[in-house]
Structure formats: structure tokens, C-alpha cells
């Protein structure tokens, strides 16, 4: 039976409990699961119970992604959630998937310890690098923001202030036709540029573009979730990380110097990408795994923003910076480089 819109009918208790769990930090679930496993082992409990604790610590956060909450109910259907969850599980149980998760967990510890829990934000430890948009033409911010409510992945410290960019048409669609082919996507193959001057410190170029865009299935054959990427070191120990690039498209090598606007590759669908897009993040270290994210501000940018996005920016952490310092973006923004008058 469908509950009418606006109905105050309460959900069953078990559904409320599961929904509450879905809102708990993934790291809390991981920590509790591992702590229980260690406790069982320390008191000489059965091996299978300790194994179950460790297993649930790893799988429960993934399974809970299939649960809708009040914040996500309108964003994705239950079927789509289930497909995505199965895709993540298929990858998570592979040896390279397990290794990637352990590297990410260790990276969280390293980044958190580096700042003693006082992670960078728009006020504390704000970045100094002057950034321009890393592409030509108009793109849409599909995911990301500098506040917790709009963050790309708030609980993953390196990706806390990351952005996903794609090209959309007048109807907001990112592809022509049914979107079953990579070539259908407007962003696929578009040039990606260095957002600021610096030195290239890392390049990955040989991972395939996952050939099933729009299906919510993910590449499961690699532990490199970022796919093909370029990392650029700027001044003041800040690094740009541009990910999911097209296989064989990078134009730079480690050690190369680049200027803002130089082409470094093309937009692709490599790594954990559900459709062609650019993943961009500014970080405080060269390593994708152990870095902490920094809130990027873009200069020389024209922004078309709807009123809903404007309301989301009212959070204290997402307040606009001074015009001379650049602009913080939020999901839904349509952005392009400002043309000279």
C-alpha cells in the first residue's frame, strides 16, 4: 500500500531502526564492529562470533547504502539503490577491493591524526591556491559542496570537499539517447585542464573506461577507485587531484611543469564511476589515500544557481568567500569560465 504524500503514518519500528543506522557514520560502524571482534577474541569467545563481528563491520556500511533516509528518499529509487549496493559488494569482496578498503581506513587514521581531529574547513586551514575551472565551456556540479549537508563524502576525509562535474543539456540530462554508450555522454572525451600552475607528481593512464555507463554497476576489476588520474603539486603543499580520466588520454608525466589551463587529459569513466564525469578535489598531500581534503575556491567563474542551491549555501561552513578570494560551489551550480569583457 502506498502512503499518501504528506501522511504522518509512522513507519514500523524495525524500519525506523534501520533508517537510523543508515544515518550513522560509517567509521562508527566500522569501529564498533572491530572493537566487538577484538573483545570476543580477548575473552576467548568462539572464533565464528569474532569473524561475524569483523564481517558485519565491513559489510553493514555497504548494505546500509540501500536504505533510504529522509534526506535521500527522493534522490534515487530503491531498485537503483539495490543495484548500486550489489555493485559495491561485488567489488568489496575481491582481494583488491579489500586492500583498497584497508588503505582507505588507514588513510583516514593518518589524516585525522595529522590534524588531531581539527580538520581543515573554510575558516581553519583554508587553502591558498588560486584555482580556475579545470575545463572549457559550461559544466554542472553534480555532487559536492563545502558544508556537511552538501558534501561529496563528508565521512571520507580526502573527499570531504570534492566535486563531481558533468556536462548537461537544457533539460539537465548528461547524455543523449538512452545513455547506454560512453559516446552518448556530453562530458566523455572533453579536455581536462590544470586548475593552477604546478608540478605533476602522479599519473595513472591505463585503466579501462567502464563500458556500462548509467547502469549503476561499477568497475570491479581494479582497486584503484579513482581510475585514471593526474595529481598536481601547487605551492604551499596543496595538490589538485583530477580523476576518472579517459584511458590513454593523459598528456603529462610525473615531473612535468604545468600552467593553469594546460590540458592534462580527457574526461572518462575509469575507476568507480557510474557515468563519465570529472572528479576534482584539492588536498593537502600527494597520496589519494592519506590526504585530507581542502575546500577549493574557484576564481574567474560564472555561476548560474537556483534558489534551492542558494538556500543550501546558507550553512555557516558554506558561506561565500570574498569575491577576490574565489567562489565556493555547490551541487546544482552550472559553471563556466568568465569571459573577458
C-alpha positions as CSV (number, residue, x, y, z in Angstrom):
1,X,0.0,0.0,0.0
2,X,1.3,3.5,-0.9
3,X,1.2,6.0,1.9
4,X,-0.2,9.3,0.5
5,X,2.2,12.2,0.3
6,X,2.3,14.2,3.5
7,X,0.8,11.4,5.6
8,X,2.0,11.3,9.2
9,X,1.6,7.5,9.4
10,X,4.6,6.2,11.4
11,X,6.9,3.6,9.9
12,X,7.2,0.2,11.6
13,X,9.8,0.1,14.4
14,X,12.3,-2.1,12.5
15,X,12.3,0.3,9.6
16,X,12.9,3.2,11.8
17,X,15.8,1.4,13.5
18,X,17.4,0.5,10.1
19,X,16.9,4.1,8.8
20,X,18.6,5.4,11.9
21,X,21.5,3.0,11.4
22,X,21.8,4.3,7.8
23,X,22.4,7.7,9.2
24,X,25.3,6.6,11.5
25,X,28.8,7.4,10.4
26,X,30.4,4.5,8.5
27,X,33.5,4.9,10.7
28,X,31.5,4.5,13.9
29,X,30.0,1.2,12.5
30,X,33.5,0.0,11.5
31,X,34.9,0.9,14.8
32,X,32.2,-0.8,16.9
33,X,32.4,-3.9,14.7
34,X,36.1,-4.3,15.0
35,X,36.0,-3.5,18.8
36,X,33.4,-6.2,19.3
37,X,35.5,-8.7,17.3
38,X,38.6,-7.9,19.4
39,X,36.6,-8.2,22.6
40,X,35.3,-11.6,21.6
41,X,38.8,-12.8,20.9
42,X,40.3,-11.3,24.1
43,X,37.8,-13.2,26.3
44,X,38.3,-16.4,24.5
45,X,34.9,-16.4,22.7
46,X,34.1,-18.6,19.7
47,X,36.0,-17.8,16.6
48,X,32.9,-17.6,14.4
49,X,31.4,-14.9,16.6
50,X,34.6,-12.7,16.2
51,X,34.6,-13.4,12.5
52,X,30.9,-12.4,12.3
53,X,31.7,-9.1,14.0
54,X,34.5,-8.3,11.6
55,X,32.4,-9.3,8.6
56,X,29.5,-7.1,9.6
57,X,31.9,-4.2,10.3
58,X,32.9,-4.4,6.7
59,X,29.6,-5.3,5.0
60,X,27.0,-3.4,7.1
61,X,28.0,0.1,5.9
62,X,27.7,-1.1,2.3
63,X,24.3,-2.8,2.9
64,X,23.0,0.3,4.6
65,X,23.6,2.3,1.3
66,X,20.5,0.5,0.0
67,X,18.4,2.1,2.8
68,X,16.6,5.3,2.0
69,X,16.6,8.1,4.6
70,X,14.6,11.3,4.8
71,X,17.4,13.1,3.1
72,X,17.9,10.6,0.3
73,X,14.4,9.2,-0.4
74,X,13.8,11.5,-3.4
75,X,17.3,11.2,-4.9
76,X,17.3,7.5,-6.0
77,X,14.8,4.7,-6.3
78,X,15.0,1.5,-4.1
79,X,15.9,-0.5,-7.2
80,X,18.7,1.8,-8.1
81,X,20.0,1.7,-4.6
82,X,19.9,-2.1,-4.6
83,X,21.8,-2.3,-7.9
84,X,24.5,0.1,-6.7
85,X,24.8,-1.8,-3.4
86,X,25.3,-5.1,-5.3
87,X,27.9,-3.4,-7.5
88,X,29.8,-2.2,-4.4
89,X,29.6,-5.6,-2.8
90,X,30.8,-7.4,-5.9
91,X,33.9,-5.2,-5.8
92,X,34.3,-5.2,-2.0
93,X,34.9,-8.9,-1.6
94,X,37.7,-9.1,-4.2
95,X,41.3,-9.1,-2.8
96,X,42.0,-5.7,-4.4
97,X,38.7,-4.4,-3.1
98,X,39.6,-5.5,0.5
99,X,43.1,-3.9,0.1
100,X,41.6,-0.7,-1.1
101,X,39.2,-0.5,1.9
102,X,42.1,-1.2,4.3
103,X,44.2,1.6,2.6
104,X,41.3,4.0,2.9
105,X,40.7,3.1,6.5
106,X,44.4,3.6,7.3
107,X,44.4,6.9,5.3
108,X,41.5,8.1,7.5
109,X,43.6,7.5,10.6
110,X,46.7,9.2,9.2
111,X,44.8,12.3,8.1
112,X,42.8,12.6,11.3
113,X,45.9,12.2,13.4
114,X,47.7,14.8,11.3
115,X,45.2,17.5,12.4
116,X,44.3,15.9,15.8
117,X,40.7,15.9,14.7
118,X,40.5,19.6,13.8
119,X,40.1,19.1,10.1
120,X,40.5,21.9,7.6
121,X,37.4,23.9,6.6
122,X,36.6,27.2,5.0
123,X,37.9,29.1,8.0
124,X,40.6,26.9,9.6
125,X,43.4,25.9,7.2
126,X,41.6,27.4,4.1
127,X,43.8,26.8,1.0
128,X,45.9,29.5,-0.6
129,X,46.0,28.2,-4.2
130,X,44.2,30.3,-6.7
131,X,42.1,27.9,-8.9
132,X,40.4,28.2,-12.2
133,X,37.8,25.7,-13.5
134,X,39.6,22.7,-15.0
135,X,37.6,22.6,-18.2
136,X,36.2,24.7,-21.0
137,X,32.5,25.5,-21.6
138,X,29.6,25.1,-19.2
139,X,29.5,22.2,-16.8
140,X,27.2,21.2,-14.0
141,X,28.2,20.5,-10.4
142,X,26.6,17.1,-10.0
143,X,27.8,16.4,-6.4
144,X,29.7,18.3,-3.8
145,X,29.8,21.4,-1.5
146,X,31.8,22.7,1.4
147,X,29.1,22.1,4.1
148,X,28.3,18.8,5.6
149,X,24.8,18.8,4.2
150,X,26.1,19.2,0.6
151,X,29.4,17.4,0.9
152,X,30.5,14.9,-1.7
153,X,31.6,12.4,1.0
154,X,31.8,14.1,4.4
155,X,33.0,11.0,6.3
156,X,35.8,10.3,3.8
157,X,38.3,12.9,4.8
158,X,40.2,13.1,1.5
159,X,36.9,13.6,-0.4
160,X,35.1,15.8,2.0
161,X,35.3,18.9,-0.3
162,X,35.5,17.0,-3.6
163,X,33.3,17.9,-6.6
164,X,31.9,15.8,-9.5
165,X,31.4,17.8,-12.7
166,X,29.5,16.7,-15.8
167,X,28.1,18.4,-18.9
168,X,24.3,18.6,-19.1
169,X,21.8,19.9,-21.7
170,X,18.9,22.3,-21.3
171,X,16.8,19.5,-19.7
172,X,19.5,18.7,-17.2
173,X,20.4,15.4,-18.9
174,X,24.1,14.4,-19.0
175,X,23.7,12.3,-22.2
176,X,21.9,11.9,-25.5
177,X,19.7,8.9,-26.3
178,X,19.4,6.2,-23.6
179,X,22.9,6.8,-22.2
180,X,23.9,3.2,-22.7
181,X,27.1,4.1,-24.6
182,X,30.0,6.2,-23.4
183,X,29.8,8.2,-26.6
184,X,26.3,9.3,-25.5
185,X,27.6,11.4,-22.7
186,X,28.4,15.0,-23.4
187,X,31.4,15.1,-21.0
188,X,33.1,12.0,-22.4
189,X,36.3,12.9,-24.1
190,X,36.2,16.6,-23.2
191,X,39.6,18.2,-22.4
192,X,40.5,18.5,-18.7
193,X,42.9,21.3,-17.8
194,X,45.2,22.1,-14.9
195,X,43.3,24.4,-12.5
196,X,46.6,26.1,-11.4
197,X,50.3,26.1,-12.1
198,X,52.4,23.4,-10.5
199,X,54.3,20.2,-11.0
200,X,52.8,16.8,-11.9
201,X,53.6,14.3,-9.2
202,X,51.5,11.3,-10.2
203,X,49.8,10.0,-13.3
204,X,47.6,6.8,-14.0
205,X,46.5,6.3,-17.6
206,X,46.0,2.6,-18.5
207,X,42.7,1.7,-16.7
208,X,39.8,1.0,-19.0
209,X,36.7,3.2,-19.2
210,X,33.9,1.1,-17.6
211,X,31.7,0.2,-20.6
212,X,28.3,0.3,-18.9
213,X,27.6,3.9,-18.0
214,X,24.3,4.8,-16.4
215,X,23.6,1.3,-15.2
216,X,24.9,2.0,-11.6
217,X,27.2,-1.0,-12.0
218,X,30.8,-0.2,-11.2
219,X,34.2,-1.3,-12.4
220,X,35.1,-4.3,-10.2
221,X,38.4,-5.3,-11.8
222,X,40.7,-2.7,-10.1
223,X,41.4,-1.5,-6.6
224,X,42.0,2.0,-7.9
225,X,38.7,3.6,-7.3
226,X,39.8,7.0,-8.7
227,X,40.6,5.4,-12.1
228,X,43.0,7.2,-14.4
229,X,44.1,10.4,-12.7
230,X,46.6,13.3,-12.6
231,X,47.9,14.8,-9.4
232,X,49.5,18.3,-9.5
233,X,51.5,19.8,-6.7
234,X,50.9,23.6,-6.2
235,X,52.6,26.0,-3.9
236,X,52.1,25.8,-0.1
237,X,51.9,22.0,-0.1
238,X,48.5,21.8,-1.8
239,X,47.6,19.3,-4.5
240,X,44.9,19.1,-7.3
241,X,43.6,15.6,-7.9
242,X,41.7,15.0,-11.2
243,X,40.2,11.6,-11.5
244,X,38.2,9.2,-13.8
245,X,40.1,10.3,-16.9
246,X,39.7,8.6,-20.2
247,X,42.1,5.7,-20.8
248,X,45.2,6.7,-22.8
249,X,44.3,10.4,-22.7
250,X,46.8,11.9,-20.3
251,X,49.2,14.4,-21.8
252,X,51.6,14.8,-18.9
253,X,54.1,12.7,-16.9
254,X,55.5,13.0,-13.3
255,X,58.0,15.8,-13.1
256,X,56.3,17.9,-15.8
257,X,55.6,21.6,-15.0
258,X,52.1,22.9,-16.0
259,X,50.5,26.3,-16.1
260,X,46.8,27.0,-15.3
261,X,44.8,25.9,-18.4
262,X,47.2,23.4,-19.8
263,X,45.5,20.2,-21.0
264,X,46.3,17.2,-18.8
265,X,43.9,14.6,-20.1
266,X,40.3,14.0,-21.2
267,X,37.1,13.2,-19.2
268,X,36.4,9.5,-18.9
269,X,34.7,6.7,-17.0
270,X,37.5,4.8,-15.4
271,X,37.6,3.6,-11.8
272,X,34.5,3.7,-9.6
273,X,32.4,5.9,-11.9
274,X,28.7,5.4,-12.8
275,X,29.0,7.7,-15.8
276,X,31.6,9.9,-17.5
277,X,32.4,12.9,-15.3
278,X,35.3,14.7,-13.7
279,X,36.1,14.1,-10.0
280,X,38.1,17.0,-8.7
281,X,39.5,17.5,-5.2
282,X,42.1,19.8,-3.6
283,X,44.1,18.0,-0.9
284,X,47.0,18.5,1.5
285,X,49.2,15.6,0.4
286,X,50.1,13.8,-2.8
287,X,48.5,10.5,-1.8
288,X,44.9,10.0,-2.6
289,X,44.6,7.6,0.4
290,X,46.2,9.6,3.2
291,X,45.3,13.2,2.1
292,X,42.8,15.4,3.9
293,X,40.5,17.4,1.6
294,X,40.7,21.2,1.4
295,X,37.8,23.4,0.4
296,X,38.6,24.7,-3.1
297,X,37.6,28.2,-4.2
298,X,37.4,29.0,-7.9
299,X,38.2,32.4,-9.4
300,X,37.0,33.8,-12.7
301,X,33.9,31.7,-12.7
302,X,30.4,32.5,-13.8
303,X,27.8,30.6,-11.7
304,X,24.1,30.0,-12.5
305,X,22.5,28.9,-9.3
306,X,18.9,28.1,-8.5
307,X,17.2,29.3,-5.3
308,X,17.3,25.8,-3.6
309,X,21.1,25.7,-4.0
310,X,21.3,29.2,-2.6
311,X,19.4,28.0,0.5
312,X,21.9,25.1,0.9
313,X,24.7,27.6,0.9
314,X,23.2,29.3,4.0
315,X,25.1,26.9,6.2
316,X,27.9,28.7,8.1
317,X,30.6,26.5,6.6
318,X,29.4,27.2,3.0
319,X,29.1,31.0,3.2
320,X,30.5,32.7,0.1
321,X,34.1,33.9,0.3
322,X,35.1,37.4,-0.6
323,X,34.9,37.9,-4.5
324,X,38.7,38.4,-4.7
325,X,39.2,35.1,-3.0
326,X,37.1,33.0,-5.3
327,X,33.8,31.2,-5.2
328,X,32.7,28.0,-3.3
329,X,30.4,25.8,-5.5
330,X,27.5,23.6,-4.6
331,X,25.7,20.8,-6.3
332,X,23.3,22.1,-9.0
333,X,25.5,25.0,-10.0
334,X,26.1,25.5,-13.7
335,X,29.5,26.9,-14.1
336,X,31.8,28.2,-16.8
337,X,34.9,30.3,-17.0
338,X,34.2,34.0,-17.0
339,X,34.7,35.6,-20.4
340,X,36.8,38.7,-20.6
341,X,34.8,41.8,-21.2
